[in-house]
Amino acid sequence: MTEATRARSDAREHVRGQVWEHGEPVDGFELTTISEHLDVDGTLVWADILRPTHETLAALADELELDPFAVEDAVAESERVKTVAYARHTFLTVYAVSLCAEARAATVPATTSVEDLYRRNTSMFDIHRVSVFVRGNVMVTIRLDDGFDIGQVVDRWDEIGSVGNGVGALVHGLLDVIVDGHFEAVQALDDAIEDIEGLLFDESISGKRLEHQTYRVRKDLVSLRRIILPMRDVIAAIQRRRLENKAPSDLDPHFSDLYDHALRAAEWTESLRDMITTVFETNLSMVDARLNTVMKKLTGWAAIIAVPTAITGFYGQNVPYPGIDQWWGFVISSALIVGIVALLYLQFRRKDWL
């Protein structure tokens, strides 16, 4: 298969899903039959649409009576993290974060390093948007690319027995996997900042190299904060809506724990921002300190060199002076040069200027 053919095949729409009746999976999922299972007791429906076409989204909107603004947001070019409660359904926009292939290689006995990655002006992370529609007992996920492994979510549902807990458990399983990815990303940034701290006091590392790596880490951190910080509000809004709708309380501890994880990830990004700011300011202070040291050394040596220059310049005048054409005149001038230079050198060494 050629690269062009592979690119075309990778861009195709893909639909998958599952229907459960009384906890048992039912064969033969069809996207066009979702409405037949809507609000049916003991039934749970999940659908996932990868790279949806306009026709598929229009059919889905008719099937579940989705708000057109929500459908538009699901495929819009850029959307912020949010949850919106419409009259008939709830819409969520969240972002999954994963280490890029090069950054993942840098975490094992590696062929590349984070520094090499930043030298190529490449971010450490791949970011993938996941849009979610929830109505009654139906959850639909929409992905614009296949970077986020939806199979992890299915595995998480199997682990927690989500089928018996209704659509709320499906939402929890999805958000749980996404928040875990946020933790992995923050941990990678923490390690990158520690690497920078290790380079900070290495005299062999150029300042330009350190500043470039610091800038790239700060840029990745800003991108992460835009994604991670609003997750607290998304989860809190879901909890409030569950409370308002008097949803079963079995999942309340799980959502509380998920909120705690999102809060910890957000606080971690705040601490990383303080750390990288401290590193940046420390580097600037060290540059100023090195400059002061250089200036002190130059000033000290300039003062020492000025002594023989002044004395020999005085004796080089075209006028008679004491000791001219006498051996003791040369001895006295040489002694003055040696004595004053030695005295200045000892004084500067005592003051740590040389």
Secondary structure, DSSP 8 states (H G I E B T S, - for coil): --HHHHHHHHTS-EEEEEEEETTEEES---GGGHHHHTT-TTEEEEEEEES--HHHHHHHHHHHT--HHHHHHHH-S---SEEEE-SS-EEEEEEEEEE-HHHHHTTSS-SS-HHHHHHTT--SEEEEEEEEEEETTEEEEEESSS-S-HHHHHHHHHHHTGGGG-HHHHHHHHHHHHHHHHHHHHHHHHHHHHHHHHHHT-TTS-HHHHHHHHHHHHHHHHHHHHHHTTHHHHHHHHHHHHHHTT--GGGHHHHHHHHHHHHHHHHHHHHHHHHHHHHHHHHHHHHHHHHHHHHHHHHHHHHHHHHHHHHHHHHTSSS--TTTT-HHHHHHHHHHHHHHHHHHHHHHHHTT--
